[in-house]
Amino acid sequence: MVKPLVSSGVATSQIDILREKIAYNYGICNVIPFETFHDVENCGYKLHFPYGKVFYATDLGTTSGLHAKNYDLIMLESNYVEEELRARMDAKIANGEFPYERRAMRYHLSRAQCDDFIYQNAGPNTEYVYLHQHIDREKNYESADCEV
């Protein structure tokens, strides 16, 4: 990734290569990358500030082995509602279309998986934010959650 960044004009002094499970001190906080299960290399981050801890992860098919016990903020992918995704898949298969949703189910978290992780890890003051939510662009919504 370094070579394409440098060829795009990013100074090497602005590029940090981080290894998983190592805490890096950036002054304002410590950053701890961790591996996530996805079909391309990906990682999430634990950010430890003097005033609190943040857990951030998207593009992961499972939270198995991950922990954020009593973190102040959990920012986690909540990509789809399983029943809705299965219904879209079934409709596409019936129409002879390719159901990309199969990939989404394997490499992204459902709302239920996300909520389970939050439930298992949240303390009394934990806040959370759903990230990377699927938006069905074929439907006309009055308001829709933003995809982050």
N, C-alpha and C positions, 0 to 999 in steps of 0.2 A: 504494500500500500504506500510505502514511502516514495518509491519512484514516481508513481502517477501524481502524488501530491506535489513533489518537487517540480516535476515537469509542468504542473499547473500554476507554478509561481509561489508555492508555500515555502517559506524559509525553513531549513532543517531545524533551526532553533525553536520553531513553533510546533514541532512534531515530537510527541512523546510515544514511545513504544512501551506499553504496560503489559506485565505478565500477570496471569491469574493468581489470586490468593496472596498477593503481595500488597502491602499498604504503601501508598505513595503520598508523601506529605507535600501539599501545595500551599502551605501557609494557612489559608482560610479553612482548609479541611483536609482530611485524609481520604484518598480514593482507593477503594479495594475492588478491582475487577474480578468477576467470576464467570465461568463458562456457562452458557445456556445451550439447551438442545435445540438445534435448528438445522435446516438443510444447507446452510452456509455458515462459515465461522462467525460467531456472534458472542457477545458477552453482556452482562449486566453490571451494575455498579452499586456498591455500598459506599455512601458518603458519610463520613463522621465529622461533624462540626462540633465546636466547643459547646453549642447550645442544643444539639440534637443529632439524630441519625436518620438518613434517608436511604431507602431501598428502591432501586430503579431497574426495571427489566421489561423488555418487549421482545417479540420474536422468539418465543420459547414454547416448546411443545409439552413441557412438564415442569413442575416445580420440585420434583423429587430431588432430595438432597440439599435443597435451598432453605435457608432460615433467615428470618428478620424479626426475631423475638423482641417485642416491646419497642420496635423502631417508632420514631415520631411520625414519619411519613412513609407510606408504602405507595409507590407509583408502579402499577403493574398492568400488563396487557390484559384486556378483557375483550377479545376479538369478536366473539359471536355467542349467540344463544343456540345451544346444540339442536334443539327441536326445530328452530327456524332454519338452521343450516341444512339439516337432514331433509327438510321439506323442499328446499331449493334444489338440493342434489337430486332427489327423486324426480322432481319436475323436469330437470335437465336430462336425466337419463331417459325418461319417458319420451322426451322430444328428440332423442338421438344426439343431444349436445354433450360436450365435455364438461364434467362437473369439477371445476377447479377447487371446489369446496373440500374435496378429499385431502388436498394438500394443506388447506387451512386447518382442518381437524388434526392433522398429524404434527404440524409445526407451529401452531398458535394455541394460546389458552382460551378456553371457553369462559363465559361469565361464571359458571359454576366452579370451575377449577380456580379461577382468580379469587372468588369469594371464599372458597375453602382455605386457600393460602392465607388470606387476610384474617379469617376466623381463627386459624391455628397460631398466628403470630402476633396479632394486635394486642396491645396493652390497653389500659383504661383511657389513655390520651392519644392513641394512634389515630391519625387521619389517613385517608387513602384517596387515590385518584386512579380512575380507569383510563388506561392508555390503549392506543392502537385498536380502536373499536371499528368494526365493519359497518359501513353505511351502504344500504341497498339503494343505489342511485336510480333504480328503476321505479321506486315508489316516490310519491310526492308527499313529503313530510312538511308540516307547518314549522317544526323545528327539529333539528337533528344534532346528535352529539358530534363534536368535531373529532376527526381522526388526527391523533397526535403522533 
